[in-house]
Amino acid sequence: GLPSVPIMAATLKRTESMLHASRLDAALQEFSQEVEDIYQALAQRAAEGHAKGADGARAHPTAYIENLVLSMTLPPGCLYVGHTNTDLDSVAGAVGAAELYDGRACLAQPPEQLNGEIMYGISYARTGKITEWTAKDIDAWRTAAALEVTKEEDVRTAGRSLKPFGAANRGSIAVFDDVFLSDNGRLPKVCMVDHSAPAQMVPSLKRKIMDEGDTSCLVGIIDHHALDEKISSKSPLFMDLRPWGSMSTILVHSFIRAGRTIPIDVARLLLCAILSDTVNLTSPTTTVADLHIVPLLVRFVGEKDHNKLAQNLFRAKTAWFVTLTPFEVVHADHKVFTTATADGTIDWGWATVEVNEPDRLLEQTEQLLLELCHMKQEEGLQLVFLSVVDLKRKRSDLLLCGEAEKSAAQAAFPNGKLFCSASRKAAYTEKGKAARACLAKLKIDLETCALDVGSVTSRKKEFKPMMDAALKTWKMPTETEDEDEDEEEVVLHVDTSISDQSIERDFKIVPAVAKLRRSVTAMRLVTRMKSMKSLATAQATAEKE
């Protein structure tokens, strides 16, 4: 049989301070027994299904009603897709919703672009094995994904879908555009998961809904974030929005209410997603619902060590992050927000990196600051920040790419401490010297380019609300024009190889061309990306065959 559910102190963290030490063990044991009782009751209900007894009464009438209503909630065959810069909760949410509502899960981006935590979660969900990943495992996963061809694909779309979870007839997990923009003349119905903001929509869906104003394809939203105020529809939508720590928690609860059995691979993926989004139930976003659903899932899938699973999820994400170029780091998980002020609005961006070894990323401080400058200009933002979250120590540092960011960050986090996060090694390399020369032209002070904000870690629950509150009364610092500004052009050339991609970038700073609310005057970015070698190999092999 399955092992007993582990005793998890994290699940009672909210009440620990109110319990005496002598009572804590008893409380934990009582909670563990409750999980076991619930598991047995749910297992029995799933086994009995919706059968009627000898007297004609249903054994579980409420589950029958929930299941009946569930089947009419969303149309069969509906596409479920998460947000761009996708995360594990977004992917697992699409997979879980497709299983629950008889639809098809889609990816917001191709498999090789998924982050390491998603890769690890998918691998664990299929095998149930906990292993520690390195950068080599990340590369191996990318190669395998690029060569994977499902039954309804040909080699032209190899690497753009993954084998299905749960029901075998569910269809492969395809890139959304490959299905939504198919040429069969019929626009599929879509349910967005883990987001509602237009800025996070898959571009093709955003064009249809926001630009063209055609909302006929949108039939539902399942999310645990605030509903975006720009969203509206001409027809009623199915909406399941709950302020829980993970969208996957919502889906597990819906499975339970309807008396539906969760396939073990789907259950493992949902478990990984909740552990990820709640940082193993330690994030400020964690709710009582998450605290109770995780032990149930642990019992369902027979996982003996959820803490080790969470640690390896985070390590896989770290292993993935350190393989990225600075450009990819700042774009991996980046969101744009708008704050209303007395003088108008402020558009600002917040990129975040959550890793076990933040020092490995901060070694690239100079290049990361340059990328933030470019992002700010390219997207027309007034402010942009990068938070580097230490998952082990539960603390964060902010990278600040200018005086405006420094001023706003100090207003939002008055107890934060400015420091220099730049690597000493960079001062002795050609690339490091070039980067520092560019930063000097941009008047970015490396001695105060980072802010230690302490135990603040959650963008949704902490960073955004605190920044919103500060920006309502914050004023942009006044700049002075330097009439004798040197017109010399400074060039930073970076050629970085990552996995099977080669990225070549030239930064050129031409002073005194234009003022962008700071001393940033002009920046030109040239990006060239070579095609995936593994995909090309797959195509060549298929053509020969």
N, C-alpha and C positions, 0 to 999 in steps of 0.2 A: 504494500500500500504506500500511499504518499506520506512523507515525513510530517511531523507536527510543525505547525507554523512557528518560525523563530520568534523569540521574545524580542521585540524591537522597542528600545527605550525612546527612540525618536518619535514614535507615535503618541507618546504621552508627554512630549516636551512642554506643551502648554499648561499642563497641570502639575508638573514636577515640583515647581516652587511652592505649591500649596500642600504638598504631601510630606509627611515626616518620612525619614529614611526607612523606618520600620514598616511603614504602610506602602511604600513604593513597590516593593517586590510583590506584595499581595495584589496591588492594582494591576500590575503588568500581567500577572498570572491570570487574573480574572478576565482581562481583555483578550489574552491568548485563547482562553476557553470559549469566549464569545465568538471569536473568529472561527474556531473549529465547529461550533454549533451551527453558525450561519452557513458554513461550507457544506455541512452534511445536509441541511435543509434544502439548500439550493441544488445540490447534487440529486437529491430525491425528486425534487420538483422537475428538474430537467429530464430525469429518467421517466417520470410518469407522463411528461408532456401535458397535453390538454385532454387527457382521457376522462371519460365519465365513469362514475361508480355504478354499483348495481341499482341504486335508486335514481339513476339518471342525472345526478348532480355532478358537476365538474369538481375535480379534486382541488383545483386552484383557479377559481373563477376570476380573480383579479388579474392573474397572469394571462388568462385567456382574453380578457377584454383589452389589456395592454397590447398583447400580440396582434389582436384583430385590428385595433386602431393603428398600430405601428405599420401594418402592411398597407394601409391606405394613406400614410403620411407623406411619403415621397415616391415618385414614379419609379418603377423597376427600370434598371438600366441607366439611372441617373449617374452623371460623372461627379466624383468627389475630389476636390483639389484644394491644397493648402496655399500658403503665401509664398511669394518669391523670397530669395535668401532663406530657403526653407530649413526647418529644424526637425528634430525627431518627432515632436508632438504633432507637427503638421503632416508628416508622412504617415505616422501611425494612426492619426485621426482619420485620414482619407481611407486607409485600409480597414479600420474598424467600422467606419460608417458604411462603407461599401458592403461589408459582410452583414451588418445589422439590417440595412435597408435594401439589400439586393441590388446593388449598383456596381460601379466600376471605379476602382481607385486610380488616381492619376498623379503624376509627379509634376511639380511646377518647373523643374529643370532636369536636364539629362542626368542619368545615374552617376557618371564620372564627376559631376559637379557637386554631388552630395557631400556633406561634411563627414568627418571620421566617426563621429558619434552615431550618425544614421547608419553608416556602413556596418559598424559594430552591432547596433541594435538589430539590423536585418539578419546578420550572420547568426547572432544568438537566437533570434526568434526561430530560425529554420533548424538549428542544431541543438539548442538547449545547452551548449557548452560555453563555459566561461574561460577565456584565455586572455593573456595580456598582449595587446597589439603594439607594434612599433611602426615606423614609417614604411618598412618593407611590406607589412600586412596591408597598409593603405594602398600602396602601389599594386599589390597583388589583387586586391578587391577591384580596383579601377580596371585592371586588365581583364579580369573575369567578367565584369559587367559589360565592357566594351565588346566582348566576344559572344555574350549570351544572346541567343536567337530563340525566341519563343515560337510556338507552333503557327501563330497567325502572322508572323513577320517574315520578311525576306532580308537578305544581307544589307539592303540599303537602309534599313532601320535598326540594324544590329546595334546594341549598346544603348538604345533609346527606350527600352522597357525591361521590366524585371518579371520573373515568374510570379504567378499569383500566390496569395496567402488564402487560407481557409478553403472555401468551396473550389473545387478544381475547375468548374465551368464559369468562374467569375471573370476570366479574361486577364491578360497580363496587366501589370501596372505600367501604363504607358505615359509618355510625356504628354501633358494636356493638349498642346497644340496639334500633336499628331492625330488626335481623336476629334477634338473640337473643330478643327479646320479641315476635316476630311471632305472629299468632294462628292459625298452621296446626296447632297442637296437638302439634307435635314439637319437643323440645328439641335444638338443634344441639350437635354436639360442639365442644369448644373447646380450643385450645392457647394457653397464655399465652407471650408472648415478652418478653424484656428485663426480666422481673420475676417474683417469686413471692410477695412479701409481700402479705398481705391488705390492708394500708393503702394499697397502690398499685393494687389491683384496680378495674376498672370496677364501680361500685356494684351494678348488677344481678347481676353474676357473684359478687361478694362475698356478697350476700344469699343466693344459691342455695347456694354452697359453704360459707360460714362460718356464716351465721345459721340456714339450714335444714338444714345438714349433708348436702346432696345433692351428692355429688362425681361422680355418674354422667356428667355432661356434660364433665368435665375429662379429657382424654386425653393431654396432654403439656405440657411446659415446656421452652423453649429460652432459655437465659439465660447471662450472664457475671458475675452477682452471686452472693453466698452464698445457698444455699437457705434460705428462711425456716423456722424451727423449728415454726411453727404449721401448716405444710402437711402434709396426709396424704390418703390416698385409699383407698377400699375395693377398687379394682382396680388392677393394675399400670399405671404411667404410662410413656410415652416421655419420657425426660429426656436432654437434651444440655446439660450445664453445664460450661463451661470457663472458667478464670480468665484470659481474654484481654481486651484493651482495648475490644473492641466485640462486640456480639452479631452484627453483620453479618459480621465476620470469620469467625465460626463457620459461617455459612450459605455463604459463598463456598467455604470449605474443603469443606463437604458437597457442593456442586455439583461440585467438582473430583473428589472421591473417587468420585462416582457417574457421572462422565463425562457430566454434563448440561451443555448449552450454556446460558449465562446470557444472556437477552435484553438487548440493549444498554441499554434504558431502566432495567431492573432493576439492571444492573451499575453504571450511573452513580449510581443512588440509593444502592446499597450502598457505593460509593466515598465519596460525600458523608458517609454515616453514620459510617464509620470515621474519616475526617478530623475529623469533629465530635467524636466521643467521645474520641479520642486527642489532640485539639487539634493536629492536623496532625503526629501522631507525636511530640509533645514532652511529653505528659502522663506522670506517673509510672505510670499504668496501662498504658502501651504495652508490648506483649510482642513477642517475636521473631516470633510468628505475624502480628501486625499489620504489622510491618516488612517482611515478605515478601509478604503478600497485597496491600498497597496498590500496589507496583510492578506486580504482575500485572494488577490491575484497570486501572491507568493504561494498560498495554499493550493490554488487551482493548478499552477504549473509545476508544483513540487520543487520550487527553488530553495536550496538549503542556505544560501548565503547572499541575501539581497544587497548587503553592504559591499561585498566584493564585486558584485555585478555593477553597482553604481560607480565604484572606483575605476573599473575597467572601461566603462562608458566614457568617463571623464578623461582617462589616459588616452583613449583612442582619439578623442577630440583634440587633445594636446598634440599627439603625434601627427595629426592632420594639419593643424595650424602651423607647425614649424616647417612643414613642406611648402607653405604658401609664400608667394612674393608679398611685399608690403602692400601692393595694390590689392591683392586678393584678400589680405587680412582685413583691411578697413572696409571692404565691400561685402565680406562674408555674412555679416549680420548687422545691417545698417537700416535704420528707420528714420523717416522725416516727420517732424511734428510742426504744428503751427500754434503759437500762443497769442491770444488777443491781449493787447495793451491799450492804455488810454490814447496812445499816439498811432495806433494801427495794429499791425500784426508782425510777429517775428517768426520767420521760418528757420528752423534749426534741425540739424541732423545728429543722431546719436548711434555710433557704431559700438559694438561690444564684443569682447573676446573673453570667454570663460575657459580657463585652463588650470591644470595642476601645477605647472611650472612657468609662472609669468615672467621670470627673469630671462628665459630663453627668447621671449618675444620682445622684451624691452631692450635687448641687445640691438634691435633694429630701430630704436627710437628716432634717429634722424630721418630715415627713409619713411617711417610711418607718419611723421609730422609733415613731410613734403606731400605725401599722398592725401592727408587731411586737407592741406591747402588746396590741392587740385580738386578734390571732391567739393569743397566749399564753393570754388569758382564755377566748376562745371554744372553743379546743380542749383546755382543761384541762391545759396543759403547765406544767412547772416552770421550763423554760428555753427560749428561742428565739433563734436567731441568723440573721443575714443576711450571707453572704460575697459581696463584690463582687470578682470575679476580672478582672484586667487581662490579656487574652489577648496583647497586644503585649509587655508587659514581664514576663509570666509571674510575677505576684505578686498578693497579695490583701489586702483590708482587711475587717475584721469590724465590723458595726454592733451595738452593745450597748445594749439597751433597759432596763437596770437594773443595780443593784449585784450581783445574783446572777449575771447574765450576765458582768459584768466580772470577778468573782471566779473563775468557772469557766473563762473564756477565758484568764486569766492563769495559771491552774494548768495548762491544756492546752498553752499556747504561752508558756512563761516568758521567751522572748527577744523577745516582741512588745512594741511600743511604743504606748502610749495617745496619742491625739491628737484634735483637734476636726475633724470632717469636715463640720460645719454650714456652710451657705452664708452669706456675709456679706450677700448680697442679701436673704435672708429676714428679716433684722432690720429692714428698712425697708419691708416690704409688710404690708398688713393681715392676709393669710393667714399670713405668716411670724410676725408678732407673736402671733396667736392660737395658732399651733402651739407657739410657745415658751412661752406661758402654760400650755398644757396639760402640756407636758413638765416645767415647773417644779412643777406640782401633783403630777406623778408622781415628782418628785424625781430626774429624769434629768439628769445633769450633761453638758451639751453639750461641755464642754472635754475630757472623757474618754469620749466616747460611741463611739469607734472604736478598733480595735486593728490596727496594721500587723503582719501575721504573715509578711511577707516572701515567700519563694518557695513557700509552701504553697498549692496550688491545687486539689487533687483531693478532693472530698467522700468518695468511696469509699475511696481509697487513703491519704489523709492526715488530713483533718478528722475523719472519724468515728472511726478507730482512736485518734487522739490524744486526742479528747474522751472516748471510752470509758475509756481508761486513767486519765485525770485524775479522772473522776467516781467511779470505784470507791473513792477515798479522800477525795473532796471533801466539805466540809460547807457547807450553806446558811448564808450570813451571817445573824447575829442582828439583828433589827430592833427599834427602839425606837418606842413609840407616842407620837405628838405629841398631848398632851391639848388643846393650844390650837389645833389644826388649823383653819384657816379653812374655813367651810362654804360659801363662795361658789362658785357653779357657773360653770365656764369652758366656753365653747362654741366649737368650731372648726367653721366651715362651709366646705366645699369643693365647688365645682361645676365639674367638669372635663369637657370634651368630648373624646372620643377617637373618631376615625374616625366611624362612624355610631351610636355609643352615647353616651348622656349619663348620667353617674353623679353622683348627689347624695348627699352623706354628711354626717351630723351626728355629732360626737363630744361627749358630755357626761360630764364628770368630776365626780362627786359625792363629795367626800372623806368619810372616816370612816364609810362604810356597811359595808364588809367588808374584811378583810385577806386578800390573795392572795399570801402569802409575801413580799410587798414592799409598798411604799406604794400600789400600785395598789388602789383601793377599789371602784370600779364604773365600767363603761364601757358605753355603749349605742351601738350602730351601727344606722343606718337606711340601707338601700341600695335605690335605685330605678334600674332599668335600662330604658331604652326599647328597643323592638324594632328590629331591624336595618332601616334604611330601604330598603336594596337588596332585601332579601327581601320586604318589603311591596310594593315596586314590582313585583317579579317576579310576586307573587300577583295584584296588581291587573291587570297586563297579561294574565296568563293567563285571568283571569275574563272580561275584555272579549273576548278571542279565542274 
